[in-house]
Amino acid sequence: MKNFDRRKFLAVGTAGTVLALTGCASLPSLSLTEAVRRLLTLSSQNAFAELMQPNGFFDSQIARISVPERLGGTRVTNIATALLRSKPIQKRLLKQVNRAAEKGAELAAPIIADTIRGMSIADAATIIKGGDRAATDLLQSQLGASLATQILPGVSKGLNLFDNEIINLVLSQVSDINFADISGDVTDKVSDAIYRSIGEQEAKIRANPEATNDPLLIGVFGLT
């Protein structure tokens, strides 16, 4: 996978003796906090491993980025230019915004990693016993919309990088928008898609912790 080194993503916690786990109540709070961090780390790694593949966003059922509304999107009647409403142009735009999303994800990966490393986990037991994406919700509450601000340069670069001709065509045909409008719209969608993808991976780990081969995750989430 290009531009993504799992070893550099995040090394949370250190190797140590894992005692037999008989229930969350018997585990020290430090162990529960570590379990939440490991859950988020692995969920994030798995999500980015998929998203940062070529066509990772485009091929995803939950992360595909839609064309901005003002460029056709689901409300094509708002676009007066027949050229922009045409299927070939919409297809190129769809591919373009999803390729640009990959560049945003490249910036998001280390940001997510740093956030997990330093995030406050006040009640790890509640997160562990929470819903399918309780840990992801905590991550999103602490990082939130600031992720979009930080990955905007990557998305903007991606929009220019892969099919600049289509972007120039759009800007020449639609007078009331500019490149910043397009970049901002796509970036917000990329941020939301990243959180959705991490949440999906968290749910998978909770459903089958044995697949992680992590004794702490198996012990904690195999008992919830």
C-alpha positions as a printed Julia matrix, in Angstrom:
224×3 Matrix{Float64}:
   0.0     0.0     0.0
   1.41    3.37   -1.04
   2.33    6.06    1.48
   1.2     4.09    4.5
   3.5     2.31    6.93
   1.53    0.48    9.6
   4.61    0.39   11.86
   4.69    4.18   11.9
   0.98    4.63   12.44
   0.83    4.2    16.19
   2.49    2.02   18.79
   0.19    2.31   21.77
   1.26    0.66   24.99
   4.13   -1.7    25.66
   4.39   -5.44   25.75
   3.73   -6.91   29.16
   2.28   -9.81   31.03
  -1.4   -10.31   30.33
  -3.13  -12.04   33.2
  -6.13  -14.29   32.83
  -9.14  -12.06   32.32
 -12.36  -13.01   34.08
 -14.43   -9.86   33.5
 -14.19   -6.12   33.06
 -14.9    -5.5    36.72
 -11.78   -7.4    37.72
  -9.47   -5.45   35.42
  -7.62   -2.36   36.63
  -8.68    0.9    34.99
  -5.28    1.12   33.31
  -5.93   -2.15   31.49
  -9.36   -0.99   30.38
  -7.93    2.28   29.1
  -5.26    0.38   27.22
  -7.93   -1.86   25.71
  -9.81    1.17   24.37
  -6.62    2.6    22.91
  -5.77   -0.71   21.25
  -9.3    -0.98   19.91
  -9.08    2.48   18.34
  -5.57    1.88   17.08
  -6.45   -1.33   15.3
  -9.77    0.03   14.03
  -7.96    3.05   12.58
  -5.19    0.99   11.05
  -7.67   -1.31    9.36
  -9.78    1.6     8.12
  -6.84    3.5     6.62
  -5.41    0.32    5.13
  -8.58    0.1     3.03
  -9.18    3.79    2.36
  -5.65    4.54    1.21
  -5.59    1.83   -1.4
  -6.11    3.02   -5.0
  -9.86    3.61   -5.33
 -10.22    2.9    -1.63
 -12.96    5.49   -1.15
 -14.6     4.89   -4.53
 -14.91    1.13   -3.95
 -16.2     1.46   -0.38
 -19.92    1.13    0.3
 -19.7     3.35    3.36
 -16.93    5.8     2.45
 -17.56    6.72   -1.19
 -17.62   10.49   -1.57
 -20.53   11.96   -3.53
 -20.17   14.78   -6.03
 -20.88   18.14   -4.35
 -24.49   19.22   -4.75
 -23.58   22.39   -6.62
 -21.72   20.34   -9.22
 -24.66   18.1    -9.92
 -24.64   15.65   -7.04
 -28.14   14.38   -6.3
 -29.76   17.66   -7.33
 -28.67   17.97  -10.93
 -31.49   20.41  -11.74
 -29.53   23.06   -9.87
 -26.89   22.99  -12.61
 -27.89   24.9   -15.69
 -25.13   23.62  -17.92
 -26.1    20.45  -19.77
 -22.45   19.48  -20.05
 -22.04   19.25  -16.31
 -25.2    17.16  -16.04
 -23.96   14.61  -18.52
 -23.12   11.12  -17.28
 -19.52   11.16  -18.59
 -18.73   14.39  -16.73
 -20.47   13.27  -13.55
 -18.53    9.99  -13.69
 -15.25   11.86  -14.01
 -16.2    14.15  -11.15
 -17.11   11.18   -8.96
 -13.77    9.53   -9.62
 -11.97   12.82   -9.06
 -13.43   13.57   -5.64
 -12.81   10.03   -4.45
  -9.19   10.06   -5.6
  -8.78   13.38   -3.83
 -10.17   11.76   -0.68
  -7.19    9.4    -0.65
  -4.85   12.38   -0.3
  -6.9    13.63    2.6
  -6.65   10.23    4.26
  -2.87   10.33    3.99
  -2.87   13.43    6.18
  -5.56   12.08    8.49
  -3.74    8.88    9.47
  -1.01   10.48   11.65
  -3.5    13.0    13.05
  -5.77   10.19   14.2
  -2.77    8.35   15.62
  -1.61   11.32   17.66
  -5.13   11.91   18.93
  -5.49    8.33   20.11
  -2.14    8.51   21.84
  -3.03   11.62   23.82
  -6.79   11.41   24.16
  -8.52   11.49   27.53
 -10.49    8.35   28.38
 -12.4     9.21   31.54
 -14.56    6.08   31.74
 -13.04    3.23   29.77
 -15.46    0.67   31.19
 -18.43    2.56   29.75
 -16.76    2.73   26.33
 -16.02   -0.99   26.42
 -19.61   -1.83   27.32
 -21.01    0.74   24.9
 -22.35    0.41   21.39
 -20.62   -0.92   18.31
 -18.75    2.34   17.7
 -18.58    3.81   21.21
 -14.8     4.27   21.03
 -15.04    5.9    17.61
 -17.69    8.27   18.96
 -15.28    9.24   21.73
 -12.52    9.83   19.19
 -14.82   11.96   17.05
 -16.0    13.97   20.05
 -12.41   14.84   20.94
 -11.14   15.52   17.41
 -14.38   16.3    15.65
 -14.58   18.84   12.86
 -10.95   19.9    13.32
  -9.98   16.85   11.28
 -11.5    18.43    8.18
  -9.52   21.61    8.68
  -6.27   19.68    8.96
  -6.79   17.47    5.91
  -8.09   20.23    3.62
  -4.65   20.8     2.0
  -4.45   17.13    1.03
  -7.9    17.09   -0.52
  -7.2    20.3    -2.43
  -3.99   18.81   -3.75
  -5.82   15.67   -4.78
  -8.47   17.6    -6.67
  -5.75   19.24   -8.73
  -3.56   16.18   -9.09
  -5.55   13.46  -10.79
  -7.86   15.09  -13.35
  -7.25   18.8   -13.34
  -8.97   19.18  -16.69
 -12.36   18.29  -15.23
 -11.97   20.76  -12.35
 -11.02   23.56  -14.73
 -14.03   22.71  -16.87
 -16.34   22.89  -13.87
 -14.97   26.23  -12.75
 -15.37   27.66  -16.23
 -18.99   26.55  -16.51
 -20.33   27.4   -13.04
 -19.86   31.05  -12.22
 -21.07   31.15   -8.62
 -18.59   28.7    -7.09
 -14.84   28.51   -6.79
 -12.21   25.91   -6.05
 -12.37   26.58   -2.32
 -16.09   25.73   -2.35
 -15.4    22.38   -4.0
 -12.48   21.57   -1.7
 -14.41   22.43    1.45
 -17.41   20.33    0.5
 -15.31   17.3    -0.41
 -13.14   17.64    2.69
 -16.12   17.63    5.06
 -17.36   14.45    3.38
 -13.93   12.83    3.64
 -13.76   13.56    7.37
 -17.19   12.01    7.94
 -16.25    9.0     5.81
 -13.11    8.39    7.86
 -15.07    8.31   11.1
 -17.63    5.97    9.53
 -14.88    3.64    8.36
 -13.19    3.53   11.76
 -16.55    2.86   13.37
 -17.21   -0.01   11.0
 -13.86   -1.57   11.85
 -14.51   -1.12   15.57
 -17.79   -2.98   15.22
 -16.02   -5.85   13.46
 -13.45   -6.14   16.25
 -16.13   -6.1    18.93
 -18.01   -8.84   17.08
 -14.93  -11.03   16.67
 -12.07   -9.98   18.98
 -10.36  -13.34   18.49
  -9.45  -12.29   14.96
  -7.13   -9.61   16.36
  -4.83  -12.13   18.07
  -4.48   -9.52   20.82
  -4.85  -11.15   24.27
  -6.08   -7.96   25.92
  -8.73   -7.25   23.27
  -9.81  -10.87   23.3
 -10.05  -10.92   27.06
 -11.93   -7.64   27.38
 -14.28   -7.71   24.39
 -14.82  -11.44   24.5
 -16.52  -10.89   27.83
 -18.73   -7.9    27.07
